[in-house]
Amino acid sequence: MNIMLFHLMPYADLDLEATKDYPTPWVTLPNSFYDPKKGHLLYNRYLDELEYGEELGFDGVCVNEHHQTAYGIMPSPIVTASALARRTTKAKIAILGSALPLRSNPLTVAEEHAMIDNITGGRLISGFVRGIGAEYFSSNNNPTFSHERFHEAHDLIIRAWSEPGPFEFAGKHYHINYVNVWPRPYQQPHPPVWIPSQGSRETIEFAAHPSRKYTYLQTYSPFKVMQRYLQMYRDTAKGFGYTATPKQLGWLVPIYVGDTDESAMAEAEKHYEAFRERFLHIPFDMLLPPGYTSRDSYKGLLARRDSMEAKISARECNELGLFVCGTAKTVKEKLIGYVKEAGLGNILALLQFGTLPADLTKRNMERFAEGVMPDLRKAAREFHGDTA
Amino acid sequence: MAATFTHEVITVGGCKVTLKRGGNGPTLLYLHGAGGAGMVDPFLQDLASEYSVLIPEHPGFGGSDEPGWLDNMHDMAYFYLDFLEAINVRGAHVVGASLGGWLAMEIAIRDASRMCALTLMGPSGIHVQGLKKGDLFMWSPEDRIRNLFHDQAIAERLLAMKPTPEMQDALLKNAYTTARLGWEPRLYDPHLHKWLHRIKLPTQIIWGEQDRILPAGYAPELAKMIPGSRFHVIPQCGHLPQSEKPQEFLHLFREFAAGLPR
């Protein structure tokens, strides 16, 4: 079982009152609401939290990429991963992920990830994503080419890492006469690749393919949804003629551990709801620009729009598995149950969310590391055997 | 009396497109905008009393195929050159609205030999620094309809109509193709302006003064780029003058057409 510490690095100092009439903190919220002095403190606080994660025994620390938003101030996860590379010694560093279609030359991803893999002596986990729909507004990349560019960029990066250079790559979107990446990755043939997704059959078929067997991460979703997609992965693998291992399956979930179930919820509630209702609020047409999904998927999402946009309290989220909140015992039992029911081999714990301040984040991390992690590991080992 | 339009499917180079034909007289080819041409607009019904009106649905729109080769407006323009050849159009007055106006210009700079004149209504296709455009992709479907019209009573009437599932499918298909053609750069081709001088056809540009998608300031700028063109701005009018102010539009159209060489 891999237990990883995930950070979104929200702009937690956002003035929620002054920005409440703006439609979203994504793409169009004026960056005059960003104060670099506060940003300086936040970046250093968040990096400290990730570094402390290694000390507390997490197997890895995870960063991600989002653009032009208060939801997360990591437009380049390369920068945060690089900062962590020299301040950690044991933990894996997972970039979950680099948004491939947004790059005009995907070889820059191959180069940057390979550099971090070399600096850390092979501690990098590479993640590849398309970027969310809003990012097609902020980058102005054409969403109707998103899938094509993702697959082409992926093929180019994997070939650049694993085939001797120089060679020529002539695709539809990318044309490189001399593919010859220096440095080559430290891990051979290349770093492990993880694929974070909100869930789609196409993504699962891509990740589960026997030539790839990439770890699939269900991001922030109710337990039942996560369970359904992980089962889809196992079924897809079976269709390809092999059995998926728990290592190939992961879940990203916000977690808060307190002294009592009630005090945990009382401490976390408003910060969690700021995460869910404010930072994660993206208008439907910004979330799903035309072409970002297939038309069938779009129609499916449109039909579920009301439930997608419904206001759900932190307490209700705690019932659905959109949040795991309570005492160490409560959280541990829930997570062990989820691991067994869904066959998870990777838990990505989001221990800072929304406006959760430094002191509460630190205590949450410590309670999780001391009161949840050891028994969770033990239970997972007994359940999965050597496969995870 | 409204003209009868026939519906047929034309296959050009393996790509099926729908074509509505109606009326009698010289040929008028209508190139629709981002919203498609699922129905025959009243102004086209009107023009069918004097013209043989052709209304194709572009590849990727409405009932037409979505060919794998369709990546940009250049592909669309070359397809139309094949299409005009296949149905042997000659001497057509090409009328293009919005995205269709952009398409008309892309075709005409390549080969205008089957055309006699251009009428462009609020065409996209060029960029003018400093003139703020609307972003139809960012708007909700409701805002998109409101922002098409100056007269909000028209928008209210449209919003009150419940589209059938088939119409919704077509609208979604049209939106996807519009994004493919015009997401980046947003509804223009940065190279088009360099070649607009090749358009030697008599050209009339018509714009709604309150156009919230492409401001009316585009009209004189575009007119400067097309030699021998003239432009008119219709007051109290949004992005679709032919629908919002059909009488003014038809008057301008007929006046312009009457002056064309026979």
Interface residues (C-beta under 8 A of the other chain):
Chain A: T28 Y136 F137 N140 N141 N142 P143 T144 F145 P283 F284 D285 M286 P289 P290 G291 R295 Y298 K299
Chain B: F137 M138 W139 S140 P141 D169 L172 K173 A175 Y176 T178 A179 R180 W183 E184 P185 R186
